Structures are given as C-alpha cells and as structure tokens.
C-alpha cells in the first residue's frame, strides 16, 4: 500500500510575471527548482495566497538566478504579478515509510533569489519568542513542531541553539 505525501514545497514565492497567451504551465527559476528537487515537466499544485485559487500544471525551467515565477496560459487568469503563492509537488511512498518521509521545503525571500530552510525559519520563530519572553515554553515548541511538520526532538535541538546564541 502507498500514501501520497508532500515531496517539494516553495512556500510564499512572489509571482513575477504572467503570460496569458502562452502554452499553459509555470516557469520557475532553476535555482528554486534545484533547492526543492523539482524537475522539468513535473506536475505541481500552485495556490494563490491572495484569492485562494488552486491550479495544477507542469514546470518549465526558468533561467537560474532570476527569481522568475511566471504563470502561463489559463493559469494567468488566477494570479497577478506580486501575488504570493505556494508551489507543491507530491510523490507516492510505501505506507511504512510515509511517516518518516521529509519533504524539501524552502521559504523564498528577496524576490525569490534567496531562501530560508525549514530549520532556519524555526530558529527565527524561536528567537522571536525568546526575544519577547524570558524562556521558550514547551507548549511553544510543540506548536511550532506541529505547524512546521517537524519532530519535537528536532525542535528541541533548535531551541538549544537559540539559547546558546543568546548567551554569546
């Protein structure tokens, strides 16, 4: 038996272009593709954070380092330049492995040209919590682990790093 699980996720990319009169697809910067393991012609689900539109299409490789996220064809009706979007791909894994599977997730920054990893975002969340409080509560750690799809033990390691760096 198999389960379909998240394989790759570009969380909150900024749409940089749209081309209505183009054969349908989404063009994605090659560096972003490589960072999460997307491949040419791979099927993706694209969600518009502004209006909730969800479309399925396939990936066209964009020039590396440009930050391009371009919705092409009919998909361009659902996205405007400047919209934030989430781009996801999925894979099937044996059910026994589904709980252990770790998707590749990044959080693009600065016009999609740089990004933070899942761990870096967790670190930032905990640093913000500690900045506003004397300590990070166990309930905060559990909430962030759940929200970010991470193991509690991983989160505790990141919290230790935050405490250590605050002391330095």
C-alpha positions, 0 to 999 in steps of 0.5 A, spaced: 500 500 500 502 507 498 500 514 501 501 520 497 505 525 501 508 532 500 515 531 496 517 539 494 514 545 497 516 553 495 512 556 500 510 564 499 514 565 492 512 572 489 509 571 482 513 575 477 510 575 471 504 572 467 503 570 460 496 569 458 497 567 451 502 562 452 502 554 452 499 553 459 504 551 465 509 555 470 516 557 469 520 557 475 527 559 476 532 553 476 535 555 482 528 554 486 527 548 482 534 545 484 533 547 492 526 543 492 528 537 487 523 539 482 524 537 475 522 539 468 515 537 466 513 535 473 506 536 475 505 541 481 499 544 485 500 552 485 495 556 490 494 563 490 495 566 497 491 572 495 484 569 492 485 562 494 485 559 487 488 552 486 491 550 479 495 544 477 500 544 471 507 542 469 514 546 470 518 549 465 525 551 467 526 558 468 533 561 467 537 560 474 538 566 478 532 570 476 527 569 481 522 568 475 515 565 477 511 566 471 504 563 470 502 561 463 496 560 459 489 559 463 493 559 469 494 567 468 487 568 469 488 566 477 494 570 479 497 577 478 504 579 478 506 580 486 501 575 488 504 570 493 503 563 492 505 556 494 508 551 489 507 543 491 509 537 488 507 530 491 510 523 490 507 516 492 511 512 498 510 505 501 505 506 507 511 504 512 515 509 510 510 515 509 511 517 516 518 518 516 518 521 509 521 529 509 519 533 504 524 539 501 521 545 503 524 552 502 521 559 504 523 564 498 525 571 500 528 577 496 524 576 490 525 569 490 533 569 489 534 567 496 531 562 501 530 560 508 530 552 510 525 549 514 530 549 520 532 556 519 525 559 519 524 555 526 530 558 529 527 565 527 520 563 530 524 561 536 528 567 537 522 571 536 519 568 542 525 568 546 526 575 544 519 577 547 519 572 553 524 570 558 524 562 556 521 558 550 515 554 553 514 547 551 507 548 549 511 553 544 515 548 541 510 543 540 506 548 536 511 550 532 513 542 531 506 541 529 505 547 524 512 546 521 511 538 520 517 537 524 519 532 530 519 535 537 526 532 538 528 536 532 525 542 535 528 541 541 535 541 538 533 548 535 531 551 541 538 549 544 541 553 539 537 559 540 539 559 547 546 558 546 546 564 541 543 568 546 548 567 551 554 569 546 
